[in-house]
Amino acid sequence: MIMEEIQSVSELTLEIKRCLEGEFPAVRVKGEVSNYRLPSSGHVYMTLKDDKSQIPAVIWKNLRMRLPFELRDGLELVVSGRIELYPPSGRYQLICTSLTTAGEGELQQAFARLLQKLTTAGYFNAEHKKPLPSAPERIGLITSLTGAVIRDMSDVFRRRFPAAALQLYPVKVQGDGAVENIVEALHFFNAGLPTDKRPEVLIVARGGGSLEDLQAFNEEAVAMAIFNSSIPVISAVGHETDVTIADMVADVRAGTPSIAAELAVPETTELLGWIDNWHERQKKALKTRIEGAEKEIASLLGSYAFNRPRMLCDRMEEQLVYLKRYMSQSAGGKLRHAEQMLLSAGRHLDVLDYRKILDRGFALVKNDKGYITRGKGLGEGDPATIVFADTEIDVSVTHRSDGNGRENAPAQGLRRY
């Protein structure tokens, strides 16, 4: 009978350690935390179990301090690590190198797939980002009705810009129905209100939490609703270190809901200062334009092209005055000449007036055919009228003589009727 080699406990343990650790250099295990202990060293010692088995596990201090969640008994985890045998106790244990809460691994994978899909479709591109209004009159809030989020944002709005009207659409921010609520709220603000009642900016917000708590904001339906919103959207989901699909699709991402409120509205004092500065700039600009216009007008007034019409008008006015004076003098002279001619004609008429001759003792003889200037114009028996200066006498020819004094008829002469 061949006797087997006798090994020490340490030798056997080391051989088992080499085999065990070489066979399981990397493992991924899902189980529930129990027997959780945190001694003064800062390392975590616990048991990871399911309904049939259990395995001791260790989380070194540096890893524990980086965990985004608190460890506790009953928490279900997905642990990555390696199998190690601890010789002093002869026990094997799981040395944890990374931990996520159960289900978080699948959520991370779903997050990565959706992130890739939306990146390829261009949902995160800068050209799709809408600018925020500088001083919105109405702000739409999509968040839970209860909790610190709505209170913190209200305090910021009240402090910075109390003139803004807040329109709250309360929604569930996690769990069943949260996605549908958020999508309904986005659709309501974009299409369920009259145009003049719609907010000018939307804030989608919730407090911090695990990846599972924030899952509603990593769903494609919410991402699509934010992307298709005609109203600019600020996303403020979780803490500064939390990044969701909603944050990346939104027009602006805020680290916290309070920061989102600060981004949405201006500071009242800053706005009033800006208005004062703008007013001063406008006054200066207007003054500069007026001064420029005055200089331009002065330049135009002094230019030859502007003054030539005025000089022409002055020259024409001088000519008009001269013509008026000349015409006045000329017409006056002609009028005086005409008056003198009229007086002269009057004097001539006076000289030729037969009544003047009659006044000197002469008389006119006329009949029905006109005045008789020759004696042959009357025959014996012809009627006639003798016109004196003071009267007229009708006569009849009874006697006449020739030019030698010889009588041609009895010497009765003219007979008065």
C-alpha angles and dihedrals in degrees: 000000000000114000115225118236112268113231129195120242090251093052092049092046092050091049091050089047092054093048096044098044092043091052096047108034092148130019138168116210135180119206149127123272117242136159089030111189130177110186125187091272088073093234117125120230118189145139123251111207147164130194093288110026145019139202131197114245136192129203114193118226097250091056094044092055091055096052114117091214139047119256119230141156112280095029112132113224141183106218130193118196146099137281115250132179117220105212099200091063098023089231128132119221141179114254104207118220099170136009137194130174114260111279092020092099091058090045091052090052092048089048091052093049094049091044090055093046095051092042090055090048091052096242092141097047118127094233090068094055113107119213119246119245113256097228112008119198094202128033124191117215121200109188144098117306091225133048138053096298098074091040094050093048092046090053091052093048091047091051100041107030116001091172091075116099113224119217111193124199104186115216141170108259098197141017131029114354095013094113093049091048094052093047091048091051093052091048092047095054092045100044111002097072133062111263093250091052098049119110118250094222135020129213119202107194147164137155127261128289146137123304088262091052090052095044095109088066092052094058122111094230091060091044091052093048092051093045093050095046112119088203117076112257129211113198118206106170121159126330129325092273094051115092121184135181088251089058092054096045094046120095090241131016120212124196093223137005090255091055089049090056090050091050092049098057137032125241107264094225091047090049092050089048090050090050091051091049091047090049091051092047090050091049091050092045091049092047090050091050092048092049090047091050091049091052090048091049091048089050091050092047090053095045122105092231092057095042097044094078089049091049089048090051091049090049092048090047089053090049090048091052090048093048090047091051092043093048090046092051093042094047091046092052093048091047092052090047091050090049091052091048089048091051091047091049089048091053091048090049089051090052091049096043108121091212090066088054092048089052088060091060103272125128137204127226120209141162134187090290096055139269118345111226097165130048091232087068090077130054131191111291094019115136119231142169124233113210116207128180092260104026149001125243125197113221141171125222110245101158137015138175132206126246093278094059094259116142119236095186140020112302098253094113119192117349122213119226 
